[in-house]
């Protein structure tokens, strides 16, 4: 093969792959799963980490009952493409069917870290927390369910329609329509919701005051153990960096304006506000979103996003 022919082959390879993916998706939609896998494996034989092919393979493996292989494929995708919320969402759906609600919850929180207003993940997370609350309530009262336990089926995503690196919505939806899940405990009253809103705002004010006081220990205490630092940093490296940044300026002043709380469940919430930062050497104003979880009675930060 001459160099010109080789160059043409490299140019047309992506076009061929796209056509093959479309055909594989069609076969999947027609529930011809054996043929779907054959088509996908042909694509992966030349492009081993093709994102859409791996995603479709994971779904197909689940449909034919090869659950462990499906989980392994989703996990590979999450390592190769960590900013795809669909992958974390669908992995959570499998964990939920297996009754492992903690793993499902963690996967959904990972999905939300890629996109702060990913509605499907929020809806599924509400279902997960409702089921976990129901199970905890039943165990506490030693209730026996003689009927066959119901399987919690979360909503899955069938196509990678969204880009891998999703932007943070400037005005994320304040509510999410979900299918209600019956729980033994009573729903939160308006008074309870108002109380939680006040607690969340008090939390962020305490966080900002610790920041302004350059009290790094108090500041870091507002972050949950499961907080995932940005830029792939380890927790140790992130904390060391934050301590340096807090103590370096001669002074820091943090202001919080227009805080808006959205209760996603009894244990999770989103807080959006305008944050002002001023020091002796720098000042700016950004829109910040915090994802919080109620842990041992206190609200703690799971993740944070900033938009200028």
N, C-alpha and C positions, 0 to 999 in steps of 0.2 A: 504494500500500500504506500503510495507516495504522500508527501507532506500535505499537498493540497487536499487529497481525499481524507486524510486524517483530520485536518482542520474542519472540513465540512461535517465530519462525523461528530466532532465535539460541539459544533454549533447547533446541530439538529437534535442532539441527545436530550436536552431539556424539553424540547417540543414533543418528542416521542413520549417522554415520561408523563407529561401533562395529559396527552391523549390516553395513555394507558391508565392513569389514575381515574380519568372520567369514566372509562370503561369498567374499571374495578368498582367504582362507586355505583354504577348502574347495576352491576351483578349483585352487589350487596343489597341494594334497594329491592331487587327482585328475589332476594333470599336464596340466591344460588351461591352458597357460601364456599363450597369446594372450588368452584371456578374462580371465586373472588381471591382465595388464597393463592391459587396458581398464578393469577395475574399479578398479585402483589409481590410474590416471591421472585417473579421474573424482573420486576422493577428493582427490588432490593439486591438482586444479584449483581447489578451494575452500580447502584447507589444505595449502599448499605444503611445510611442514616437519613434516607428521604423522609421528611417529616410527615407528609400526608399519607404516604404508603404505610409507615409504621402505625400511625393513628388508626387507619382503616383496618390494619391487621389486628390490632388490639381489640377493636370492636368485633371483628369477625370471629376471633378465637373465643371471645366471651359467648357469642351467639351459639357456637357449636359445643359449648360446655368445657372448653379447655381453659378453665378459670386461672390456674396458676401461670400458664403461658401468657394469658392476657395481662395479668398483673405484672409479669416480668417485662412485657413489651411497653406497658404504660410507664413503668419505672425507668426503663431505658430512655423513653421520650422525655420524662421529667428531668433526667440528667442532661440530655442533649439540648433540650429546649425548655429551660425552667420557667420561661415567661409565657407559656401557653396555658391559660386557665382551664381550657377544655380538658386537657390531660389530667390535671389534678381533680377536676370535677368528676370525670368518669371513673377515675380510680376510687374516689370516695363512694361512688354508687356501688361498686363491687364490694368494698369493705362493708357497706351498710347491709347488703344482702347476706353477707356472712355473719352479721350480727356484731361486727367489730366497730362499734360506734366511735370509739376514741380515735382509731386510725382514720375513719371517715371524716371526723371533725378536723383532724390535723390536715388532711388533704384539702378540705374545703378552705381552711384558713390560708393554706399555701396558694390556692386559686385566688383568694381575695388580695393576697400580697402582690399579685401580678396586675390586678385591676380593681381599684377600690369600689367600683359600683357595678360589679359583675352580678347581675340580678339572679341568674340561675344558681350560682353558688350561695347567695344570700338565702334564697328560698329553701335550698337543700339544707343549709346550716340550721335554719329554723326547725326543719323537720327532725334533724339529728338531735338538737338540744331538747326538743319536745319528747322524743323517744327516750333519751337518757334520763330526763326528769321523771318520766313515767316509770321507768325501770327502777330508779332510785326510790321513788315513793312506794312502789310495790314491795321492794325488799325491806324498806323500813317498817312497813306494817305487816310483813310476812304474809302477803297475799299470795294465794295459789291460783294460777290460771290453768284450769283443766282443759281448756281448748288449746288447739294447736297454735303456737305463737305466730303472729302475723309477720310477714317479711316487709321491711321498710324499703320501698322502691323509690330511689331518688331519680330525678329527671336527668337524663344523659344528653350529651351533645353528639350528633351524628356526623357533623362535618366541621372541618377547620375553616370556618368562614371568616373568622377574625384574624387580624395580623398577630404575629407572635409577640410583638412588643406593643401592648395596648397603652394608649395614653390615659392619664387619670382624668376622669370627667370633672370639669369645673363645677357643674351643678348636678351631682349624683342624685338619683331618684330618692325621695324621702320615704317612700313606702314600696313594698314589694308584695304583689298579689301571690299568695301561695295556697295550696290545698291544705286545709286545717287538719291537724293530727290530734286525735283525742288523747287527753292526758288526765290523770287522776286529780291533779291539783287544780285549784281555781285560777282562771286567767287573772292577770294583773289588773287592778283597778286603776282608774285615772289618777287617784291619789298616789298609788304605788309608783306609777310611771313618772309622776311629777317629782316624787322623792328621789327616784333613781337619776332623773335628769339633773337635779340639784347636786347629787353626790358626784356625778360625772364632771359637772362644771367645777365643783370644789376641788376635784382631783387635778384638773388641768391648771387651775389657779395655783394649787400647791406646787405642781410641777414647774410652772413658770416662775414662781417666787423662789424656789430652790435654785433655778437657773440664774435668776437675777442676783441672788445672794452668792453665787459661785460656790455653792455647797454641793460638791460633786457626789458625795455619798447619798444625800437626800434626793438629789436629781436622779441618780441611777436607780434608786429604789422604786421609782414609779414605773420602771420597765419590767415586764413579766419575764420569768425565766425562759419562756419560749419565744421571746422577742428575737427576730431574725435581723441581725445587723446588715446595713447596706454594703454594696461593693464586694460582697463575698467575704467580708472580714469575719474573723472569729469573734466570739463574745469578748474574750480577753483583750484582743487588739482594739476592738471598738471602744470598750470602756477606757482603755489607756488613752486613746485618741480624744475621747470626750473630756476626760479629766484635764488634758493639756489645753484643749480649746476653752474650757471653762475658766481656767486659772491664768491664761496668758494675758487677756485684756486687763487694763487698770480698773474698768468697771463694765458691767453689762446691765442693760435694762430691757426686759421683755414685756411687751404689752399684748393682751388678748382682747380682741374686739369681735362682736357679733357671733358668739358661739352658738352653734346649731347642733343639737343632739338628735340622733335617730336611733331609737332602740330597735335592734335587729332581733333580739330575743331577750329572755330574762337574764342572760349571761353575756351577751355581746352588744356592742353599741358602736356607732360611728359618730365622731365629733369633728365638725368642720368650723374653722374660725380664721380670722385675719390676724396674723402674727407680726408684730413689730419687733425688730431687733436693733439695738443701739449699743455701741461700745465707743471707746476712745479712738478707735481706728476704722470702724465700719458701721454702716447702718443699712437696713433694707426692710421691706414689707412683703410678705408672701401669704398665700392662702395655704393653710395646712390642714390635713385630714389625719386624725388618729383613729385607729381601730383598737378598741379596748375590750377586755374580758374581765368579768367579775370573778375574782379568785379569792377564796376564803373571806368573803364579805367585803373585799376592797377592789376597786376598779384599777386595772393595770394596763399598760400600753403593750399591745401585741405588734403593732406596726405603725409607721408614720409615712406620709407622703406630702410632698411640697410642690406647689405650683406657683410660678411667679405671677 
